[in-house]
Structures are given as C-alpha cells and as structure tokens.
Amino acid sequence: MSDSIFCDTIKYSDTGALHVGTFDAAADIVAAYQTPLYVYSLDNILAAHARIRDAYAAHHSNVSIHFSLKANANFTIVKALVQAGCGLDCVSAGEVFKALLCGCPADHIVFAGVGKSQEELEYAVSRGIGWFNVENELELSYLNDLAAQHTDTKVKIALRLNPDVQANTHPSIATGHGGAKFGLPIDVVQRILGATEKYPHLHFEGLHVHIGSQLGDTSPTQRAVAVALDIVRPFPFVKCLNIGGGMPVSYDNTVKPDPNSFAAAVCPLLQNYHVMLEPGRSIVASSGILVCKVLYRKDQAGQKIIVVDASMTDIMRPALYSAYHAVVPLQRALPDEATEVFSVVGPVCETTDVLAKNVTLPERCGHPGQLLALMTTGAYGFVMANNYNARPLVPQVVVHNGQLRLSTKRQTFEDLIRDELDQ
C-alpha cells in the first residue's frame, strides 16, 4: 500500500494500529462512537490551507483564499478555517447561511452557482455578501434590481467565463469546456463588459475561471487564464481574476502537481490583478477517513465479496463516477500475512453500492467484525450523504490539538421522520 494515501496525522503507528493524531482509530475512536463514522484530522486540514496560502504568497502579493464549502461543510472544520483567515465559497443560500453562522464576514463570502434562484439572490444581497460569480445575463438583471432595493453600495460581480478549455481530469468533474453547463461564452462576457452601464447598481470587478477539479497538470489552467486576460485587457475596471480551485490530491500513488506548481504557473501572468482561489478538495480530502465494519463475506461467481456497514449513502463518489478510495485495515497487514483480493460493498439495495473493487487485503478482513478505513474521504464525502433506504446519517469526529471531538452526532430513527407531518 502506497504511503501517498496517508498524511502526517493519519498513519500507522509503530504498533501497526491506524492512528488519527494521537488516537488509535479502533481502540479510541470506534470504541467511543461505533461504525460507520467519519474521522477528520483538523491539524492536517489547517496545514494544507497554510501550504496553499504560503505557496501563492511566495509568487504574488495579493491573493485571497475562499474555501469551497461544498467540499466539506462540517462546522468545526469551517469555523477553524475562517479563524485561520480563510474566506468561503458558497453555491447555495443554504451554504451562505452556514458560512455566516461559522463567523465568516459577509464580505469574505463568494456566492457562486449556475442556477441561483431569485429568493437565494435576495437572501445573499440583503446580507451584504461580498462577491457574486454570475453565470447568466438574467441573473445580472435580478441582482441589479435587488441591489437597488437592499443596499446603498454596488454589488461586486465576477462574470464566470467558460474559456472552452478542456481540463486533464475525469469528464464528470471537468467544467471549462464548451459543452459544460458552467459559465458564460467568451462573446457574451465581452458584450456584458462593454455595456456595464445597463446595470448601475453592480460593480463589475472580476472574472471567474474554474475549469474543473483534480487537474492533472497546470497547462490548461494557464491557457484558461490567458483567455481571460485577453478578454479583460480592454476593460481596466476588472481588477480581480478568480481562478477557482482544481488543485489535485492523490487518491492512490499517482504523483500530482502541488500548490507551488500551480502558483508558479499562473501567478506570473496575474501580477497586476487581485488573485482569488477557491480550493476545497486540496484542503480537506486527505484529512478524512470513513471507518466501517465488516458484516459478512460472500464467495460467488468467482468473486470474494465483503459487505460492510458503510454504503453509497455515506460516500457517494464511487457510485456516482467510479471514484477510487483506497481501503485499508485498521490494523496494518504483516509482511508475511496471507492476503486475498476482495470487492468491498455496502448493504444498500443498489447494484452500484460498491465502495471498492479488487482490493488486496489481509485474509482476516473477510471475517465479520473486522474494521476497515476508506481513505481520502475528507472531501465530497459526508456533504453528499443521504437517507436512502432510511439509513441514518453517520457521525463526524474531529481530532485537533490532541483532543477528540464529536462534531456531528449519529442520526436516530426518530430524526428520519422528524419533518414528516402525517405521522
């Protein structure tokens, strides 16, 4: 098993037990909170944020980071990032609500999203949200009218550009090619910037370019930035380039570009602009694990299958786009220990409830009661969880500064029907 799936604070100890910080994942964490559950290292999250901040600061004097709340909206994590000076990137009014509750100043919040409703826009404008990344001309009209009603200052706008650049990533998470639903075409952006007088209550200060997640190299981002710069050159009132996120993490042993590589590639092009970043996955992904317990083993049709108590309702990524997460035992395999190749599946009544295929694990992992961890689940894990098959949401536990904290409790059956009116 490659060491790249581990991090400074989530790794095997000298005794072979998987630890998160100073806590034994089995003896301390599972014993206290049972399975399945998410465990995060907040120490590692804050270190990842600092690495990105410092990498860009080394190449540019005016950079601001807005954590993408859709990657992980855990209150404990988000509050800590805000306290570390991080702004927040939101894609719904619900996320704006959570961002404000976490103590983020309104002017440090970016409201993005391809389909904001008028009600969502009014909510955000009335609360003084700092930036709106706009993806539709009609949205500009809505915002102009709402700004006239709710504020004496102009609302800051960044037009989201679709640069028609193909990112080197999985098709399901590429967003900057011409066929994607995201952003505005080049000609529309140029036309809007040439007629800003139509929107007297808006201040067109930025351009937003995000071409996808898990970018395999820096050259598509450079191309997208070059397209953006060509567009804004005739419009000196555009002083900010928001280059989104996209910095990758390693889910296996693949070498990925690091934050310094991206900073070195794009910052020299942007010295005359305020640079905004919206990283999510690169801050939180490697800092989370989903711990589960083996329920059953099945040998059929030439396959060795282990059924665990976690499922696609807890981690949707494998079912959604065949995402890979390494699976490891909570007690490290011995060098001479017998192994088998398993498929790891959940109990949900869907054929796609397969968490991992062709996983080499110690033979003992096929026994009921064995504990496993899905690695690199800190991003797009719990935030995408759901109650399908009437499965309660699992708890979230945060480790920080030598302390273990229950951040989100496990749902009960009563929680599942709390909002049902006809009981």
N, C-alpha and C positions, 0 to 999 in steps of 0.2 A: 504494500500500500504506500503510495507516494506521500511524502511529508507535506506536499503542497496543499493538501486538504485541511491541514491543521494550522494553527496560528500560535502566537506566543502564549496565549492564555487558554487555549483549548488543545490539549495534547495528552499523550500517555505519560504517566509518572514512572518513576524508576521501578515501581511495583507492578507496572503493566495496567493499572487502572486509568481509565479516561477521566481526566480532570478538567473542570472549568474553573480557572483561577486556582484557589487552594482547595476546592471542594471536589470530592470523589463523586462522579456523576451517578454511580449506583448507590454507594453506601450513604451518601449525604443527601443528594437531591431526589433521586427516585424514592428513597426510603421516606422522605418527608412529603412528597407530592404525587407519587404514583405515576403511571404512564397512561396514555401518551402525554407528553408535555414538551413545550419549547423552553430551551435554556439559552440565554444570551450572556456574552461577556461584554459588559459596558466599558470595561477598561480597554478592550481591543477596538471597540467602536470609536471611542474618543481618540485613540491613537491613529486610526485610519483617517478620521477627519483632519487631524493635525498634519498627517503626511500629505494629504491633498492641499491643504492650506499652505504649507511650507513650500511644496513643490512649485505652486503657481507664484507665490510671493518671491521666489528666487528669480523669476523671469519677468515679473510685471508688478508695478507699484499700486495698481488699482483693481483689485479682484475681490469679489464678494461671492460667498458660497451659500446656496439655499438648498438645504437637504430636501430631497424628493420624498414627501410624506407617504406617497403611495407604496414605497418600498417597505416601510415598516412604521406603523403609526402608534407603536407602544408608547404610552405616556411617559414612563420612566426614562426611556431612551430619548424621546424627543425633547423632554424638558432638559436633560443633560446637554444635548447638542445646542439648544438655544442658549443655555448658560455659558457654553463654550464660545458663543459669538456667532453661531450659525443661524442664517435666516431659513425660511421654509418655502418650499414649492408645493402648491396645492392644486388639485384638479377637480374639486367639487366644493360646494358651500359647506358640506359636512366636514371636509378636511380643513377649510378655513376656520370653522367653529372650533375644531380640535386644536389648531395652531394657536388661536388666541387663548384658549384655555391653558395651553402649555406655556404661556407667558411670552410668546413671540410678539414683539412690537408689530403693529399693523403695517407700518411702512417697510418692514423686513419680510413681508409675505408677498409672494408672486402667485397670482391666480391664473393658471393655465387651463387647457382643456378644449377639446374640439367642439363640444356641444353644451355650453353653459346656458341654462335657462334664464329667462328674464328675472325670475324670482331669485336665482342664485346671484346674478349680477347685482341686483338691488341690495341684497344682503351684504355683499362684499363692498360695494361703493359706500353704503351707509356706515360702514365700519372703518373706512379710511385705508383699505388695503392698498399697498404701495405700488404694485405693478399688475397690469393685465396683459397677458400674452394672448393676442387676438388672432383668430383663425377664420373669421368670416366678416364680410363687409356689413351685413345687417347687425352683427354684434357691435360694431362701431357706432351705429345709429342708436342702439339701445343704451350703450354706455354714455354717449353724448347727452341724451335726454336725462338719464339718471344722475349724471354729474351736475347738470343744471338744477336738479331738484334737491340734491343731498349735500353738496359741498361748494365752498367758495373758491376752491383751488382746482386746477385742471387735473384730471386723472391721467396718470402716466401709462403710456401704451408702448408695448413692443409687438410689432407685427411678426407673427410666426411665418417664416419663409419655408416653403418646400423647394429646396435647391435642385431637385431632380438628380440627386447623387445617391448611388447605390452603396449601402454600407456593407462591409465584410462581416456579416453576422447572420444569425438564424432568420429566415424570412418572416417569422411571426413577430420579431421584435425590431424589424427594420422600419423606419418611419420617414425617411427623407427622399425616397424615390417617387417618381411622378405618379405612380398608381396608388400611393398610400392616401389614406383619408386625412392626413395631417397637413396643416399649413396652408399657405396661400401661394399660388403660382407667381413666378417672377414678374410677369406683366401686371398682375393685379397689385402687387406690392409697390411697384413703380408708380402706377396710376394713383394709388392712395397717397403715397408720399408727395406726389405732385399736386395734390388737391386737399391739403390738410385744413384749409380754411372752411371746408364743409362741416368741420367738427370743432367749433370754437371752444368747447369745454374739455377737449382732450389735448394732451401734450405727447406728441409722437417723438419719443426719445430713444427707442431701441428697436433692434431687430433680433428675433429669436430663431436659432437654428439648432435643431436636435435631430440627428439623422438615424438614431437607433441606439439600442443597448448592446452590451457585450461586444464592443467594436474590436475587431481582430488586429487592426493596425491604425496608424494615425493619418494616413494619406487621404482617406475620404473626408475626414474632418477638415483637413487643410483645404481640400477642394471646395467644401461647403462654405468655409469661411471666406475663401477667395471670391466665390459667387456673391456672398453677402456684401463684401467690401465694394465690389463693382457696382452693386445696386445703390448703396448709401453714399457713395462718393459725391454725387451732385446734391446731397441733402445734408448740409453741415449741422442741422439741428439733431440729427441722430448721433448720439454720443455713447451709446451702450450696445455691445454685442453680447447677447446671451447665447452661449454655445451649448446649453443643456448639460446632459450627463454623458453616459455611454462608456465611461471608463470601465474596463472589464475586471472580473475576478476569475480565478482558476477554480473550476469545479472538479478538475482532475489534475493530471500532471502537465497540462499544456502551459507553456510559457506565454504570458500575456503582457502587453505593454503596460508599464507602470505610470502613475500620475506624472512623474517627471518627464516621461517621453511625450505625453500629450501636451504638457505645459511648454516644453521646448519646441514642439512642432507649431503650436498656434500663437503663443504669446508674442513672438517677434512680429507677427502680422498685425497685432492689435494694440500696439503701443500708444496710439492716440485715442483709445477707447476705454471706457469702463467695461471690464470683463465680468460677466456673471456666469456662474456654474450652477448646475442643478444635479449633483451626484446623489444617487440613492444606493444602488446595489454595491458600489465600490466602498461605501462607508460601513454597511451593516452585514453583507452576505456572509462573509467568512466568520462572523462572530456569533452565529447561531447554530444550534443543533436541535433536531427533533428526535426525542428519545422515545422508543417504543418497546413493546414486549412481544415475544413470540407466543402465539396462541396454539398453533397447530402446524404439523408438517404433512404434506401430501406428495406422494410419488405417483405421477400419472402421465401417460403419453410421452414417456422419456424425459419428463421434467421433474426436478426436485423443487418443490414449492414450499415456502414458509409463509404462513398467514400471521400477520402482526396486528396489534390493536390500533395502530395509526392507519390512516387511509387518505384517499384523494380529497376527502372533506377537510383534512388538516393541512395537506400540502398538495395543491392542485397542479403544480408545474409539470410533473411527469405525465399526467393525463392530458394536460392542455396542449403541450407541444413537445412531448417526449424529452423533457429536460432530464439531465443526468444529475443525480446526487449520489456520492459515494456512501456506502453503508459499511459501518464498522462495528465490531463487538465492543461493549463497554469494558471488557477485559481483553487486552491485546492477545492476539494469537502467538503462541510459542513457535520458535523457528522450526521445530520438528513435528508440530501438531497436524493431525490429519485434517484435510480440507475437503469441501465439496462446492460445487457450483449451483447456486440457488437463484430462483426468482423470488423476490420479496413482494408480497401482495397484501392489500388491505381487505377488510371484511365487507366493504360496500357492495351492493348488488349492481355492479357495472363491470363489464369486461375490461374497461380501461383503468380499473383501480389496481394498477401495477406500479409500485414505487421504484423498483429497480429490477433489471434483468441481468442474468449471467454474472452474478456476484460471487466471487470466491470468498468463502467464509470458513472458519473452523467447523468441523462436523457437528460439534456440540451446539452450534447456533440453530440447528434444526429441532432442538428439544424445547418443549413448552417452558416458559418462564425465563428463557434467555433474554438478555437486554441488548438492544442494538441502537445505534445512532445514525440518523441521516445527517450528513454533514452539509455545511454551507447553506443552511436554511434560514439565515437571518434576514434575507430579502425575499419579498413576494411569497412568503410562507403563511404566517398567521393572518396577514391582511387579506388573503384570498380565501380563507377558511369559510365554511358554511355549514348549515344544519341539515344537509341532505341525509335521507334515511333517519331523520330525527336523532342525529348524533350531536350531543352537546359539544360546544367549543372547548378546546383543551386549555389548561393554564399556561401562563408565561411566567418564567422565573428569570430574574436578572442578578448576575454576580458583579459586584463592584467594590473595589477597595476592601477586599477580604470579607465582604458581607453578602449573604444570600437573601434575596428579597422576592416574595411572591408579588408579582406586578399585576397579573390578571388571574382571577380565580377561575376554576373549572365550572362550567355551566352545570346546572342541575336540570332534571326533567321539568321541574316547575318553571325554570327560565324559558324553556322551549315553548311554553304555551302562555307566557305572561301577557302577550299582546292579543291573544285570541279573545274575541268578545262573546262568542256563543259557546260558553262552557257549561 
